[in-house]
Amino acid sequence: MKDEILISDKQIAKLAKRVAKTFSIDEEEAITTIYEEWELVEALFHAHTKVKAVHRHFVDVINLTYRIA
């Protein structure tokens, strides 16, 4: 059975702020992107509890998936 991890609104807000800054988008768009990739975000928070680490891996995956940067 997979352990559940609770992701707080504060963690989502911090992640959205970092993603917005990285991709030069507003925080609303960043939150939309986070929720579109929610399974990835959950997996990353399960593996890395710190927002900084989740951000780094999230950006890497998004860049590879969409070839942004």
All heavy atoms as TSV, in Angstrom:
chain	resi	resn	atom	element	x	y	z
A	1	MET	N	N	0.835	-1.182	0.000
A	1	MET	CA	C	0.000	0.000	0.000
A	1	MET	C	C	0.876	1.240	0.000
A	1	MET	O	O	1.825	1.350	0.757
A	1	MET	CB	C	-0.898	-0.026	1.234
A	1	MET	CG	C	-1.906	1.077	1.265
A	1	MET	SD	S	-3.057	0.758	2.616
A	1	MET	CE	C	-3.448	2.411	3.033
A	2	LYS	N	N	0.559	2.154	-0.868
A	2	LYS	CA	C	1.349	3.365	-1.010
A	2	LYS	C	C	1.037	4.341	0.125
A	2	LYS	O	O	-0.117	4.578	0.449
A	2	LYS	CB	C	1.026	4.016	-2.361
A	2	LYS	CG	C	1.911	5.176	-2.704
A	2	LYS	CD	C	1.587	5.679	-4.096
A	2	LYS	CE	C	2.410	6.885	-4.432
A	2	LYS	NZ	N	2.065	7.435	-5.718
A	3	ASP	N	N	2.083	4.860	0.750
A	3	ASP	CA	C	1.884	5.850	1.797
A	3	ASP	C	C	1.362	7.144	1.191
A	3	ASP	O	O	1.838	7.577	0.142
A	3	ASP	CB	C	3.199	6.149	2.512
A	3	ASP	CG	C	3.718	4.959	3.287
A	3	ASP	OD1	O	2.914	4.093	3.669
A	3	ASP	OD2	O	4.919	4.912	3.513
A	4	GLU	N	N	0.394	7.736	1.869
A	4	GLU	CA	C	-0.130	9.009	1.394
A	4	GLU	C	C	0.667	10.142	2.023
A	4	GLU	O	O	1.091	10.052	3.170
A	4	GLU	CB	C	-1.606	9.158	1.768
A	4	GLU	CG	C	-2.505	8.295	0.932
A	4	GLU	CD	C	-3.962	8.622	1.159
A	4	GLU	OE1	O	-4.275	9.792	1.439
A	4	GLU	OE2	O	-4.764	7.691	1.067
A	5	ILE	N	N	0.859	11.183	1.276
A	5	ILE	CA	C	1.540	12.358	1.775
A	5	ILE	C	C	0.608	13.542	1.593
A	5	ILE	O	O	-0.047	13.679	0.567
A	5	ILE	CB	C	2.894	12.580	1.064
A	5	ILE	CG1	C	3.634	13.738	1.689
A	5	ILE	CG2	C	2.720	12.788	-0.409
A	5	ILE	CD1	C	5.106	13.776	1.323
A	6	LEU	N	N	0.508	14.345	2.621
A	6	LEU	CA	C	-0.327	15.532	2.544
A	6	LEU	C	C	0.512	16.696	2.035
A	6	LEU	O	O	1.586	16.983	2.573
A	6	LEU	CB	C	-0.912	15.865	3.917
A	6	LEU	CG	C	-1.864	14.821	4.497
A	6	LEU	CD1	C	-2.272	15.215	5.906
A	6	LEU	CD2	C	-3.083	14.666	3.619
A	7	ILE	N	N	0.027	17.328	1.010
A	7	ILE	CA	C	0.715	18.484	0.438
A	7	ILE	C	C	-0.101	19.702	0.820
A	7	ILE	O	O	-1.258	19.845	0.420
A	7	ILE	CB	C	0.829	18.357	-1.091
A	7	ILE	CG1	C	1.538	17.056	-1.456
A	7	ILE	CG2	C	1.565	19.562	-1.662
A	7	ILE	CD1	C	1.488	16.716	-2.920
A	8	SER	N	N	0.499	20.574	1.603
A	8	SER	CA	C	-0.233	21.724	2.123
A	8	SER	C	C	-0.384	22.821	1.064
A	8	SER	O	O	0.360	22.870	0.079
A	8	SER	CB	C	0.481	22.301	3.347
A	8	SER	OG	O	1.683	22.939	2.962
A	9	ASP	N	N	-1.354	23.693	1.294
A	9	ASP	CA	C	-1.546	24.842	0.412
A	9	ASP	C	C	-0.309	25.736	0.415
A	9	ASP	O	O	0.038	26.331	-0.605
A	9	ASP	CB	C	-2.770	25.662	0.849
A	9	ASP	CG	C	-4.075	24.927	0.601
A	9	ASP	OD1	O	-4.096	24.007	-0.247
A	9	ASP	OD2	O	-5.072	25.279	1.258
A	10	LYS	N	N	0.355	25.794	1.557
A	10	LYS	CA	C	1.575	26.601	1.670
A	10	LYS	C	C	2.676	26.052	0.757
A	10	LYS	O	O	3.366	26.814	0.079
A	10	LYS	CB	C	2.048	26.617	3.123
A	10	LYS	CG	C	3.233	27.498	3.390
A	10	LYS	CD	C	3.606	27.499	4.863
A	10	LYS	CE	C	4.826	28.366	5.106
A	10	LYS	NZ	N	5.222	28.357	6.525
A	11	GLN	N	N	2.817	24.723	0.721
A	11	GLN	CA	C	3.820	24.102	-0.151
A	11	GLN	C	C	3.476	24.340	-1.619
A	11	GLN	O	O	4.374	24.619	-2.424
A	11	GLN	CB	C	3.919	22.608	0.125
A	11	GLN	CG	C	4.581	22.264	1.434
A	11	GLN	CD	C	4.527	20.784	1.716
A	11	GLN	OE1	O	3.464	20.185	1.687
A	11	GLN	NE2	N	5.689	20.195	1.997
A	12	ILE	N	N	2.200	24.236	-1.973
A	12	ILE	CA	C	1.773	24.492	-3.356
A	12	ILE	C	C	2.057	25.939	-3.724
A	12	ILE	O	O	2.542	26.223	-4.825
A	12	ILE	CB	C	0.278	24.162	-3.545
A	12	ILE	CG1	C	0.028	22.664	-3.320
A	12	ILE	CG2	C	-0.211	24.582	-4.924
A	12	ILE	CD1	C	0.747	21.755	-4.275
A	13	ALA	N	N	1.773	26.864	-2.815
A	13	ALA	CA	C	2.018	28.288	-3.080
A	13	ALA	C	C	3.509	28.555	-3.279
A	13	ALA	O	O	3.897	29.303	-4.189
A	13	ALA	CB	C	1.467	29.140	-1.939
A	14	LYS	N	N	4.353	27.937	-2.439
A	14	LYS	CA	C	5.800	28.110	-2.587
A	14	LYS	C	C	6.289	27.536	-3.911
A	14	LYS	O	O	7.101	28.155	-4.610
A	14	LYS	CB	C	6.541	27.450	-1.419
A	14	LYS	CG	C	6.428	28.198	-0.111
A	14	LYS	CD	C	7.032	27.413	1.026
A	14	LYS	CE	C	8.489	27.720	1.195
A	14	LYS	NZ	N	9.052	27.055	2.404
A	15	LEU	N	N	5.780	26.358	-4.252
A	15	LEU	CA	C	6.161	25.733	-5.521
A	15	LEU	C	C	5.699	26.587	-6.693
A	15	LEU	O	O	6.460	26.807	-7.645
A	15	LEU	CB	C	5.581	24.323	-5.620
A	15	LEU	CG	C	5.908	23.548	-6.890
A	15	LEU	CD1	C	7.414	23.369	-7.051
A	15	LEU	CD2	C	5.203	22.191	-6.874
A	16	ALA	N	N	4.478	27.098	-6.631
A	16	ALA	CA	C	3.945	27.941	-7.706
A	16	ALA	C	C	4.785	29.206	-7.868
A	16	ALA	O	O	5.057	29.629	-8.997
A	16	ALA	CB	C	2.497	28.307	-7.422
A	17	LYS	N	N	5.200	29.792	-6.766
A	17	LYS	CA	C	6.026	31.006	-6.828
A	17	LYS	C	C	7.356	30.710	-7.522
A	17	LYS	O	O	7.797	31.474	-8.385
A	17	LYS	CB	C	6.264	31.537	-5.417
A	17	LYS	CG	C	6.979	32.847	-5.372
A	17	LYS	CD	C	7.065	33.375	-3.952
A	17	LYS	CE	C	7.764	34.721	-3.931
A	17	LYS	NZ	N	7.854	35.267	-2.580
A	18	ARG	N	N	7.959	29.587	-7.186
A	18	ARG	CA	C	9.239	29.216	-7.809
A	18	ARG	C	C	9.071	28.882	-9.290
A	18	ARG	O	O	9.889	29.273	-10.118
A	18	ARG	CB	C	9.858	28.034	-7.071
A	18	ARG	CG	C	10.410	28.377	-5.713
A	18	ARG	CD	C	10.918	27.123	-5.017
A	18	ARG	NE	N	11.431	27.414	-3.700
A	18	ARG	CZ	C	12.729	27.567	-3.424
A	18	ARG	NH1	N	13.621	27.450	-4.373
A	18	ARG	NH2	N	13.107	27.835	-2.199
A	19	VAL	N	N	8.015	28.137	-9.612
A	19	VAL	CA	C	7.756	27.760	-11.011
A	19	VAL	C	C	7.462	29.012	-11.837
A	19	VAL	O	O	7.955	29.152	-12.961
A	19	VAL	CB	C	6.595	26.736	-11.099
A	19	VAL	CG1	C	6.139	26.540	-12.532
A	19	VAL	CG2	C	7.020	25.411	-10.482
A	20	ALA	N	N	6.692	29.927	-11.283
A	20	ALA	CA	C	6.368	31.175	-11.986
A	20	ALA	C	C	7.639	31.953	-12.301
A	20	ALA	O	O	7.807	32.461	-13.415
A	20	ALA	CB	C	5.406	32.017	-11.153
A	21	LYS	N	N	8.525	32.031	-11.339
A	21	LYS	CA	C	9.776	32.763	-11.542
A	21	LYS	C	C	10.656	32.069	-12.591
A	21	LYS	O	O	11.219	32.721	-13.471
A	21	LYS	CB	C	10.530	32.884	-10.216
A	21	LYS	CG	C	11.758	33.743	-10.299
A	21	LYS	CD	C	12.393	33.923	-8.935
A	21	LYS	CE	C	13.635	34.773	-9.053
A	21	LYS	NZ	N	14.278	34.974	-7.749
A	22	THR	N	N	10.743	30.753	-12.519
A	22	THR	CA	C	11.584	29.991	-13.446
A	22	THR	C	C	11.113	30.140	-14.887
A	22	THR	O	O	11.921	30.340	-15.791
A	22	THR	CB	C	11.592	28.498	-13.058
A	22	THR	OG1	O	12.119	28.377	-11.741
A	22	THR	CG2	C	12.428	27.686	-14.023
A	23	PHE	N	N	9.800	30.025	-15.109
A	23	PHE	CA	C	9.262	30.060	-16.462
A	23	PHE	C	C	8.750	31.441	-16.882
A	23	PHE	O	O	8.175	31.571	-17.970
A	23	PHE	CB	C	8.145	29.029	-16.622
A	23	PHE	CG	C	8.628	27.608	-16.546
A	23	PHE	CD1	C	8.062	26.726	-15.644
A	23	PHE	CD2	C	9.636	27.146	-17.368
A	23	PHE	CE1	C	8.498	25.411	-15.570
A	23	PHE	CE2	C	10.076	25.849	-17.304
A	23	PHE	CZ	C	9.512	24.971	-16.396
A	24	SER	N	N	8.943	32.439	-16.042
A	24	SER	CA	C	8.501	33.818	-16.332
A	24	SER	C	C	7.009	33.865	-16.679
A	24	SER	O	O	6.606	34.439	-17.690
A	24	SER	CB	C	9.327	34.430	-17.461
A	24	SER	OG	O	10.681	34.466	-17.103
A	25	ILE	N	N	6.207	33.236	-15.824
A	25	ILE	CA	C	4.757	33.263	-15.966
A	25	ILE	C	C	4.178	33.759	-14.646
A	25	ILE	O	O	4.906	33.879	-13.653
A	25	ILE	CB	C	4.182	31.865	-16.311
A	25	ILE	CG1	C	4.575	30.824	-15.258
A	25	ILE	CG2	C	4.641	31.422	-17.696
A	25	ILE	CD1	C	3.986	29.439	-15.480
A	26	ASP	N	N	2.874	34.059	-14.640
A	26	ASP	CA	C	2.295	34.488	-13.373
A	26	ASP	C	C	1.967	33.265	-12.509
A	26	ASP	O	O	1.953	32.130	-12.985
A	26	ASP	CB	C	1.079	35.396	-13.564
A	26	ASP	CG	C	-0.079	34.739	-14.297
A	26	ASP	OD1	O	-0.147	33.508	-14.321
A	26	ASP	OD2	O	-0.927	35.483	-14.820
A	27	GLU	N	N	1.729	33.516	-11.225
A	27	GLU	CA	C	1.513	32.411	-10.293
A	27	GLU	C	C	0.246	31.626	-10.605
A	27	GLU	O	O	0.182	30.425	-10.349
A	27	GLU	CB	C	1.495	32.928	-8.857
A	27	GLU	CG	C	2.882	33.315	-8.376
A	27	GLU	CD	C	2.944	33.677	-6.907
A	27	GLU	OE1	O	2.269	33.013	-6.095
A	27	GLU	OE2	O	3.666	34.625	-6.585
A	28	GLU	N	N	-0.749	32.279	-11.167
A	28	GLU	CA	C	-1.988	31.584	-11.524
A	28	GLU	C	C	-1.715	30.517	-12.593
A	28	GLU	O	O	-2.209	29.397	-12.511
A	28	GLU	CB	C	-3.017	32.590	-12.017
A	28	GLU	CG	C	-4.417	32.042	-12.106
A	28	GLU	CD	C	-5.429	33.128	-12.381
A	28	GLU	OE1	O	-5.464	34.123	-11.629
A	28	GLU	OE2	O	-6.180	32.955	-13.362
A	29	GLU	N	N	-0.917	30.892	-13.597
A	29	GLU	CA	C	-0.543	29.916	-14.635
A	29	GLU	C	C	0.301	28.792	-14.049
A	29	GLU	O	O	0.162	27.631	-14.446
A	29	GLU	CB	C	0.255	30.598	-15.746
A	29	GLU	CG	C	-0.575	31.300	-16.780
A	29	GLU	CD	C	0.302	31.850	-17.890
A	29	GLU	OE1	O	0.962	32.883	-17.657
A	29	GLU	OE2	O	0.337	31.222	-18.968
A	30	ALA	N	N	1.171	29.146	-13.113
A	30	ALA	CA	C	2.015	28.141	-12.472
A	30	ALA	C	C	1.158	27.141	-11.695
A	30	ALA	O	O	1.388	25.925	-11.774
A	30	ALA	CB	C	3.023	28.812	-11.545
A	31	ILE	N	N	0.170	27.629	-10.974
A	31	ILE	CA	C	-0.721	26.739	-10.224
A	31	ILE	C	C	-1.491	25.835	-11.178
A	31	ILE	O	O	-1.644	24.636	-10.923
A	31	ILE	CB	C	-1.672	27.555	-9.317
A	31	ILE	CG1	C	-0.873	28.144	-8.158
A	31	ILE	CG2	C	-2.821	26.690	-8.801
A	31	ILE	CD1	C	-1.640	29.076	-7.262
A	32	THR	N	N	-1.937	26.391	-12.306
A	32	THR	CA	C	-2.630	25.582	-13.314
A	32	THR	C	C	-1.731	24.463	-13.820
A	32	THR	O	O	-2.154	23.307	-13.931
A	32	THR	CB	C	-3.098	26.466	-14.487
A	32	THR	OG1	O	-3.966	27.481	-13.983
A	32	THR	CG2	C	-3.810	25.652	-15.546
A	33	THR	N	N	-0.492	24.789	-14.104
A	33	THR	CA	C	0.474	23.792	-14.575
A	33	THR	C	C	0.708	22.719	-13.517
A	33	THR	O	O	0.758	21.522	-13.828
A	33	THR	CB	C	1.814	24.463	-14.939
A	33	THR	OG1	O	1.576	25.474	-15.914
A	33	THR	CG2	C	2.813	23.455	-15.473
A	34	ILE	N	N	0.819	23.140	-12.268
A	34	ILE	CA	C	1.034	22.191	-11.167
A	34	ILE	C	C	-0.135	21.211	-11.080
A	34	ILE	O	O	0.062	20.005	-10.961
A	34	ILE	CB	C	1.241	22.943	-9.841
A	34	ILE	CG1	C	2.623	23.627	-9.856
A	34	ILE	CG2	C	1.111	22.001	-8.644
A	34	ILE	CD1	C	2.829	24.644	-8.761
A	35	TYR	N	N	-1.358	21.727	-11.166
A	35	TYR	CA	C	-2.511	20.833	-11.067
A	35	TYR	C	C	-2.694	19.977	-12.322
A	35	TYR	O	O	-3.199	18.862	-12.225
A	35	TYR	CB	C	-3.781	21.612	-10.729
A	35	TYR	CG	C	-3.819	22.000	-9.266
A	35	TYR	CD1	C	-3.797	23.324	-8.871
A	35	TYR	CD2	C	-3.853	21.017	-8.274
A	35	TYR	CE1	C	-3.815	23.668	-7.527
A	35	TYR	CE2	C	-3.864	21.346	-6.930
A	35	TYR	CZ	C	-3.846	22.679	-6.562
A	35	TYR	OH	O	-3.857	23.013	-5.236
A	36	GLU	N	N	-2.265	20.462	-13.485
A	36	GLU	CA	C	-2.305	19.637	-14.694
A	36	GLU	C	C	-1.338	18.458	-14.574
A	36	GLU	O	O	-1.573	17.390	-15.134
A	36	GLU	CB	C	-1.948	20.466	-15.925
A	36	GLU	CG	C	-3.051	21.391	-16.373
A	36	GLU	CD	C	-2.635	22.297	-17.530
A	36	GLU	OE1	O	-1.458	22.261	-17.958
A	36	GLU	OE2	O	-3.500	23.051	-17.996
A	37	GLU	N	N	-0.258	18.654	-13.860
A	37	GLU	CA	C	0.761	17.621	-13.672
A	37	GLU	C	C	0.718	17.090	-12.237
A	37	GLU	O	O	1.752	16.767	-11.648
A	37	GLU	CB	C	2.150	18.206	-13.979
A	37	GLU	CG	C	2.315	18.718	-15.381
A	37	GLU	CD	C	2.299	17.615	-16.429
A	37	GLU	OE1	O	2.567	16.444	-16.083
A	37	GLU	OE2	O	2.003	17.937	-17.595
A	38	TRP	N	N	-0.482	16.985	-11.669
A	38	TRP	CA	C	-0.638	16.656	-10.254
A	38	TRP	C	C	-0.020	15.316	-9.868
A	38	TRP	O	O	0.603	15.205	-8.811
A	38	TRP	CB	C	-2.106	16.697	-9.853
A	38	TRP	CG	C	-2.272	16.530	-8.374
A	38	TRP	CD1	C	-2.802	15.458	-7.737
A	38	TRP	CD2	C	-1.836	17.437	-7.361
A	38	TRP	NE1	N	-2.753	15.646	-6.379
A	38	TRP	CE2	C	-2.158	16.858	-6.112
A	38	TRP	CE3	C	-1.209	18.676	-7.375
A	38	TRP	CZ2	C	-1.884	17.484	-4.900
A	38	TRP	CZ3	C	-0.940	19.292	-6.165
A	38	TRP	CH2	C	-1.268	18.707	-4.957
A	39	GLU	N	N	-0.158	14.297	-10.690
A	39	GLU	CA	C	0.426	12.993	-10.355
A	39	GLU	C	C	1.942	13.090	-10.218
A	39	GLU	O	O	2.529	12.491	-9.318
A	39	GLU	CB	C	0.041	11.950	-11.390
A	39	GLU	CG	C	-1.412	11.547	-11.319
A	39	GLU	CD	C	-1.777	10.486	-12.343
A	39	GLU	OE1	O	-0.877	9.901	-12.959
A	39	GLU	OE2	O	-2.980	10.249	-12.503
A	40	LEU	N	N	2.562	13.856	-11.093
A	40	LEU	CA	C	4.002	14.091	-11.010
A	40	LEU	C	C	4.347	14.829	-9.719
A	40	LEU	O	O	5.291	14.462	-9.014
A	40	LEU	CB	C	4.482	14.887	-12.228
A	40	LEU	CG	C	5.912	15.407	-12.187
A	40	LEU	CD1	C	6.911	14.259	-12.122
A	40	LEU	CD2	C	6.178	16.292	-13.391
A	41	VAL	N	N	3.590	15.870	-9.411
A	41	VAL	CA	C	3.844	16.666	-8.206
A	41	VAL	C	C	3.718	15.784	-6.958
A	41	VAL	O	O	4.568	15.848	-6.066
A	41	VAL	CB	C	2.887	17.880	-8.133
A	41	VAL	CG1	C	3.000	18.591	-6.793
A	41	VAL	CG2	C	3.183	18.851	-9.271
A	42	GLU	N	N	2.687	14.953	-6.911
A	42	GLU	CA	C	2.517	14.041	-5.769
A	42	GLU	C	C	3.708	13.094	-5.643
A	42	GLU	O	O	4.229	12.889	-4.546
A	42	GLU	CB	C	1.243	13.222	-5.916
A	42	GLU	CG	C	-0.010	13.949	-5.535
A	42	GLU	CD	C	-1.230	13.056	-5.608
A	42	GLU	OE1	O	-1.341	12.271	-6.573
A	42	GLU	OE2	O	-2.057	13.152	-4.697
A	43	ALA	N	N	4.127	12.537	-6.749
A	43	ALA	CA	C	5.265	11.613	-6.731
A	43	ALA	C	C	6.538	12.318	-6.267
A	43	ALA	O	O	7.319	11.760	-5.486
A	43	ALA	CB	C	5.478	11.011	-8.112
A	44	LEU	N	N	6.736	13.548	-6.730
A	44	LEU	CA	C	7.924	14.298	-6.326
A	44	LEU	C	C	7.894	14.655	-4.844
A	44	LEU	O	O	8.921	14.581	-4.165
A	44	LEU	CB	C	8.074	15.560	-7.182
A	44	LEU	CG	C	8.451	15.314	-8.640
A	44	LEU	CD1	C	8.390	16.602	-9.441
A	44	LEU	CD2	C	9.828	14.682	-8.742
A	45	PHE	N	N	6.737	15.061	-4.334
A	45	PHE	CA	C	6.641	15.359	-2.902
A	45	PHE	C	C	6.815	14.089	-2.073
A	45	PHE	O	O	7.311	14.152	-0.946
A	45	PHE	CB	C	5.323	16.062	-2.554
A	45	PHE	CG	C	5.409	17.562	-2.623
A	45	PHE	CD1	C	4.780	18.257	-3.641
A	45	PHE	CD2	C	6.123	18.287	-1.685
A	45	PHE	CE1	C	4.855	19.640	-3.718
A	45	PHE	CE2	C	6.213	19.671	-1.745
A	45	PHE	CZ	C	5.571	20.347	-2.763
A	46	HIS	N	N	6.414	12.960	-2.618
A	46	HIS	CA	C	6.608	11.697	-1.913
A	46	HIS	C	C	8.104	11.360	-1.838
A	46	HIS	O	O	8.587	10.882	-0.809
A	46	HIS	CB	C	5.841	10.577	-2.617
A	46	HIS	CG	C	5.808	9.308	-1.842
A	46	HIS	ND1	N	5.071	9.153	-0.694
A	46	HIS	CD2	C	6.438	8.123	-2.041
A	46	HIS	CE1	C	5.259	7.934	-0.224
A	46	HIS	NE2	N	6.076	7.287	-1.028
A	47	ALA	N	N	8.819	11.626	-2.900
A	47	ALA	CA	C	10.253	11.323	-2.949
A	47	ALA	C	C	11.107	12.395	-2.269
A	47	ALA	O	O	12.117	12.092	-1.645
A	47	ALA	CB	C	10.697	11.160	-4.399
A	48	HIS	N	N	10.716	13.651	-2.410
A	48	HIS	CA	C	11.484	14.779	-1.880
A	48	HIS	C	C	10.514	15.671	-1.114
A	48	HIS	O	O	9.654	16.287	-1.725
A	48	HIS	CB	C	12.095	15.618	-3.002
A	48	HIS	CG	C	12.755	14.817	-4.069
A	48	HIS	ND1	N	14.015	14.281	-3.924
A	48	HIS	CD2	C	12.323	14.426	-5.294
A	48	HIS	CE1	C	14.334	13.623	-5.022
A	48	HIS	NE2	N	13.327	13.688	-5.868
A	49	THR	N	N	10.671	15.762	0.164
A	49	THR	CA	C	9.710	16.523	0.965
A	49	THR	C	C	9.926	18.030	0.891
A	49	THR	O	O	9.023	18.791	1.216
A	49	THR	CB	C	9.748	16.088	2.443
A	49	THR	OG1	O	11.080	16.236	2.923
A	49	THR	CG2	C	9.306	14.653	2.592
A	50	LYS	N	N	11.078	18.470	0.460
A	50	LYS	CA	C	11.385	19.901	0.386
A	50	LYS	C	C	10.907	20.501	-0.932
A	50	LYS	O	O	11.088	19.909	-1.995
A	50	LYS	CB	C	12.894	20.144	0.508
A	50	LYS	CG	C	13.505	19.635	1.783
A	50	LYS	CD	C	13.249	20.577	2.907
A	50	LYS	CE	C	13.993	20.107	4.149
A	50	LYS	NZ	N	13.671	20.845	5.309
A	51	VAL	N	N	10.317	21.691	-0.848
A	51	VAL	CA	C	9.800	22.374	-2.037
A	51	VAL	C	C	10.925	22.660	-3.032
A	51	VAL	O	O	10.736	22.521	-4.242
A	51	VAL	CB	C	9.066	23.683	-1.638
A	51	VAL	CG1	C	8.685	24.491	-2.869
A	51	VAL	CG2	C	7.838	23.368	-0.804
A	52	LYS	N	N	12.092	23.016	-2.534
A	52	LYS	CA	C	13.222	23.330	-3.409
A	52	LYS	C	C	13.594	22.135	-4.288
A	52	LYS	O	O	13.813	22.282	-5.497
A	52	LYS	CB	C	14.419	23.766	-2.558
A	52	LYS	CG	C	15.593	24.270	-3.348
A	52	LYS	CD	C	16.679	24.799	-2.415
A	52	LYS	CE	C	17.832	25.375	-3.188
A	52	LYS	NZ	N	18.858	25.937	-2.297
A	53	ALA	N	N	13.646	20.954	-3.696
A	53	ALA	CA	C	13.980	19.747	-4.460
A	53	ALA	C	C	12.865	19.382	-5.429
A	53	ALA	O	O	13.124	18.999	-6.570
A	53	ALA	CB	C	14.258	18.584	-3.506
A	54	VAL	N	N	11.623	19.514	-4.976
A	54	VAL	CA	C	10.483	19.223	-5.844
A	54	VAL	C	C	10.513	20.160	-7.045
A	54	VAL	O	O	10.326	19.739	-8.185
A	54	VAL	CB	C	9.149	19.351	-5.078
A	54	VAL	CG1	C	7.963	19.281	-6.026
A	54	VAL	CG2	C	9.041	18.261	-4.019
A	55	HIS	N	N	10.782	21.435	-6.795
A	55	HIS	CA	C	10.848	22.433	-7.876
A	55	HIS	C	C	11.904	22.051	-8.903
A	55	HIS	O	O	11.656	22.070	-10.101
A	55	HIS	CB	C	11.137	23.819	-7.294
A	55	HIS	CG	C	11.486	24.828	-8.330
A	55	HIS	ND1	N	12.793	25.202	-8.576
A	55	HIS	CD2	C	10.717	25.522	-9.211
A	55	HIS	CE1	C	12.800	26.096	-9.553
A	55	HIS	NE2	N	11.562	26.306	-9.957
A	56	ARG	N	N	13.079	21.707	-8.430
A	56	ARG	CA	C	14.185	21.369	-9.336
A	56	ARG	C	C	13.809	20.184	-10.241
A	56	ARG	O	O	13.980	20.250	-11.453
A	56	ARG	CB	C	15.447	21.053	-8.523
A	56	ARG	CG	C	16.664	20.775	-9.372
A	56	ARG	CD	C	17.925	20.561	-8.551
A	56	ARG	NE	N	17.801	19.407	-7.677
A	56	ARG	CZ	C	17.832	19.456	-6.342
A	56	ARG	NH1	N	18.001	20.606	-5.728
A	56	ARG	NH2	N	17.707	18.362	-5.621
A	57	HIS	N	N	13.264	19.145	-9.656
A	57	HIS	CA	C	12.891	17.961	-10.438
A	57	HIS	C	C	11.681	18.231	-11.324
A	57	HIS	O	O	11.614	17.747	-12.458
A	57	HIS	CB	C	12.634	16.768	-9.517
A	57	HIS	CG	C	13.865	16.280	-8.838
A	57	HIS	ND1	N	14.859	15.592	-9.492
A	57	HIS	CD2	C	14.287	16.404	-7.556
A	57	HIS	CE1	C	15.832	15.302	-8.650
A	57	HIS	NE2	N	15.512	15.793	-7.463
A	58	PHE	N	N	10.729	19.003	-10.830
A	58	PHE	CA	C	9.538	19.354	-11.606
A	58	PHE	C	C	9.940	20.129	-12.865
A	58	PHE	O	O	9.495	19.815	-13.972
A	58	PHE	CB	C	8.579	20.185	-10.750
A	58	PHE	CG	C	7.297	20.558	-11.437
A	58	PHE	CD1	C	6.294	19.629	-11.625
A	58	PHE	CD2	C	7.076	21.855	-11.887
A	58	PHE	CE1	C	5.106	19.962	-12.248
A	58	PHE	CE2	C	5.896	22.197	-12.509
A	58	PHE	CZ	C	4.911	21.255	-12.695
A	59	VAL	N	N	10.806	21.113	-12.715
A	59	VAL	CA	C	11.264	21.918	-13.849
A	59	VAL	C	C	12.011	21.038	-14.855
A	59	VAL	O	O	11.805	21.167	-16.061
A	59	VAL	CB	C	12.141	23.097	-13.368
A	59	VAL	CG1	C	12.864	23.764	-14.528
A	59	VAL	CG2	C	11.281	24.115	-12.624
A	60	ASP	N	N	12.845	20.133	-14.366
A	60	ASP	CA	C	13.564	19.227	-15.264
A	60	ASP	C	C	12.598	18.385	-16.096
A	60	ASP	O	O	12.761	18.255	-17.310
A	60	ASP	CB	C	14.496	18.306	-14.484
A	60	ASP	CG	C	15.712	19.022	-13.924
A	60	ASP	OD1	O	16.000	20.158	-14.373
A	60	ASP	OD2	O	16.369	18.443	-13.034
A	61	VAL	N	N	11.593	17.824	-15.450
A	61	VAL	CA	C	10.629	16.984	-16.157
A	61	VAL	C	C	9.812	17.808	-17.151
A	61	VAL	O	O	9.600	17.387	-18.295
A	61	VAL	CB	C	9.701	16.252	-15.164
A	61	VAL	CG1	C	8.562	15.562	-15.885
A	61	VAL	CG2	C	10.496	15.250	-14.349
A	62	ILE	N	N	9.362	18.989	-16.743
A	62	ILE	CA	C	8.580	19.851	-17.636
A	62	ILE	C	C	9.419	20.256	-18.838
A	62	ILE	O	O	8.943	20.249	-19.977
A	62	ILE	CB	C	8.036	21.088	-16.890
A	62	ILE	CG1	C	7.029	20.669	-15.817
A	62	ILE	CG2	C	7.415	22.088	-17.855
A	62	ILE	CD1	C	5.806	19.947	-16.334
A	63	ASN	N	N	10.673	20.600	-18.611
A	63	ASN	CA	C	11.551	20.974	-19.715
A	63	ASN	C	C	11.741	19.810	-20.695
A	63	ASN	O	O	11.737	20.019	-21.902
A	63	ASN	CB	C	12.901	21.452	-19.208
A	63	ASN	CG	C	12.879	22.878	-18.741
A	63	ASN	OD1	O	12.028	23.660	-19.135
A	63	ASN	ND2	N	13.812	23.217	-17.867
A	64	LEU	N	N	11.921	18.612	-20.181
A	64	LEU	CA	C	12.082	17.457	-21.047
A	64	LEU	C	C	10.784	17.125	-21.783
A	64	LEU	O	O	10.805	16.769	-22.961
A	64	LEU	CB	C	12.537	16.236	-20.246
A	64	LEU	CG	C	13.975	16.260	-19.784
A	64	LEU	CD1	C	14.257	15.071	-18.849
A	64	LEU	CD2	C	14.934	16.224	-20.962
A	65	THR	N	N	9.674	17.248	-21.090
A	65	THR	CA	C	8.374	16.897	-21.684
A	65	THR	C	C	7.966	17.876	-22.766
A	65	THR	O	O	7.554	17.489	-23.854
A	65	THR	CB	C	7.282	16.847	-20.594
A	65	THR	OG1	O	7.677	15.902	-19.598
A	65	THR	CG2	C	5.942	16.453	-21.173
A	66	TYR	N	N	8.095	19.162	-22.482
A	66	TYR	CA	C	7.600	20.181	-23.407
A	66	TYR	C	C	8.713	20.872	-24.186
A	66	TYR	O	O	8.424	21.718	-25.027
A	66	TYR	CB	C	6.782	21.226	-22.644
A	66	TYR	CG	C	5.564	20.636	-22.000
A	66	TYR	CD1	C	5.510	20.383	-20.637
A	66	TYR	CD2	C	4.443	20.298	-22.763
A	66	TYR	CE1	C	4.388	19.836	-20.041
A	66	TYR	CE2	C	3.317	19.746	-22.184
A	66	TYR	CZ	C	3.296	19.525	-20.828
A	66	TYR	OH	O	2.185	18.983	-20.242
A	67	ARG	N	N	9.959	20.538	-23.906
A	67	ARG	CA	C	11.109	21.142	-24.589
A	67	ARG	C	C	11.053	22.667	-24.547
A	67	ARG	O	O	11.194	23.354	-25.553
A	67	ARG	CB	C	11.208	20.680	-26.034
A	67	ARG	CG	C	11.380	19.216	-26.204
A	67	ARG	CD	C	12.792	18.841	-25.891
A	67	ARG	NE	N	12.931	17.396	-26.112
A	67	ARG	CZ	C	13.927	16.715	-25.653
A	67	ARG	NH1	N	14.868	17.292	-24.966
A	67	ARG	NH2	N	13.993	15.426	-25.861
A	68	ILE	N	N	10.862	23.192	-23.326
A	68	ILE	CA	C	10.736	24.649	-23.141
A	68	ILE	C	C	12.097	25.322	-23.178
A	68	ILE	O	O	12.292	26.302	-23.875
A	68	ILE	CB	C	10.011	24.963	-21.817
A	68	ILE	CG1	C	8.563	24.492	-21.905
A	68	ILE	CG2	C	10.073	26.451	-21.501
A	68	ILE	CD1	C	7.790	24.586	-20.624
A	69	ALA	N	N	13.036	24.811	-22.366
A	69	ALA	CA	C	14.326	25.492	-22.280
A	69	ALA	C	C	15.440	24.573	-22.705
A	69	ALA	O	O	15.408	23.410	-22.592
A	69	ALA	CB	C	14.568	25.961	-20.857
